[in-house]
Amino acid sequence: MSAGEGGLDVPRAAGVELEGVTKSFGPNLALDGLSLDVPAGEFLVLLGPSGCGKTTVLRLVAGLEEPTRGVVRIGDQVMNGVDPKERDVAMVFQSYALYPHLSVRRNIEFPLRSRHVDARERMRLVAEVSSALQIGSLLDRKPAEISGGQRQRVALARAIVRRPRVFLMDEPLSNLDAQLRVEMRAELVELHQRLGSTILYVTHDQVEAMTMGDRIAIMNHGVLQQVDTPEKVHDRPANAFVAGFIGSPPMNILAGVVEPVTGDTAPARSPTPADRSVGGTDAGALVSVGMPGGSIPLGGPLAEAVLSRGLASVIVGVRPEHVSIDPAGSLAASVTLVESLGHERHVVCRLEAGQLVVARLAAREAVPRTGERVSLSFSAEHLQLFEPDTEARIDV
């Protein structure tokens, strides 16, 4: 081990690999052929709705569960059948899991005592990690005498003091209030930068995922949907599920029927960027996506992609910041709710078919009243398309 910033010893990080892992609990399939490669030193966030298999992944890496099929590796060693205590991983739980009758000091040094580490070395390691996490003044208190954020730091200290090869964190911030969650997110990112350790972090909060992870692995119903950097997951989602799950507010997902533009309205060329507008029409439109209350014009590469595939219907994705309320808009809706967030407003609109669409407006923009009928327009260059059957992204 080498010394990191602030004197904190850097643990030896190891990569984690799951190869074709399936996990069933009786008739229930928790993971379906999951393959995931986490390089040593990476902060990987496992993101998805409740019940998608995120925690099962951690339990398989920790050895608390065994795969029904497939291989789990830590470093270059196959871990199937290896006892949890031999895997050299540390898990941080949502519930802190501290011993209430022990002091903070004794809680932190508990894993060292169980490994029969010398008392003097235990004292050094506890002092080092408690200083790094700014809980040195709390060592003689009991868990009930400290705040939730401090208890979470104690749980982290107990994991770090072991110097594991891999950290497994299962929604460790979900019990904290909003302000503490922001503070602890920053501290965890700084801790990772200091240690260079491998972290698998489970959350259902996409804000946590976008702000903390080197990469994000998005799961749904036990199936891996996409693994990539936060920027690429946001800008180029692999499918409609990812598109609608990532972002705050998430991307609007609208299904409609392809309606070719014919006659005098059809242009003789594909549009240039100068042709494209934020209004309800696009001078270079070749097709539109029709739905109750109007349509969304498509131009250039998007229209060509739809026509070349011969699609009768398509799914359109557009982020709230690329939706405008415009008298010349192409899609009719009624305002259901206006959320005022100070620096911006989210206008929630309901289409004639009943689907909700969110428009993100700057605070200086005029905002319609609840119940008002409005027209929506879309920034043509920011539209994304997905296959109607598989919901996979259509690349152009």
GIPE-V302981 format. One record per run of one state. SS is the DSSP state (alpha for helix, beta for strand, coil for the rest). FROM is the first residue (numbers start at 1). TO is the last residue. Records with the same first field share a line. If there is no record, write none. Layout:
SS = FROM-TO + FROM-TO
This chain:
coil = 1-1 + 4-4 + 8-8 + 11-15 + 26-27 + 39-42 + 48-53 + 63-68 + 75-76 + 79-83 + 87-88 + 93-102 + 115-118 + 133-135 + 139-141 + 146-147 + 161-165 + 171-177 + 196-197 + 204-205 + 213-214 + 221-222 + 229-229 + 236-238 + 246-251 + 261-262 + 266-272 + 276-284 + 292-293 + 310-312 + 319-319 + 326-330 + 341-343 + 352-355 + 363-372 + 379-379 + 383-383 + 387-391 + 394-396
beta = 2-3 + 9-10 + 16-25 + 28-38 + 43-47 + 69-74 + 77-78 + 89-92 + 103-103 + 142-142 + 166-170 + 198-203 + 215-220 + 223-228 + 239-239 + 252-260 + 285-291 + 294-299 + 313-318 + 323-325 + 331-340 + 344-351 + 356-362 + 373-378 + 384-386 + 392-393
alpha = 5-7 + 54-62 + 84-86 + 104-114 + 119-132 + 136-138 + 143-145 + 148-160 + 178-195 + 206-212 + 230-235 + 240-245 + 263-265 + 273-275 + 300-309 + 320-322 + 380-382
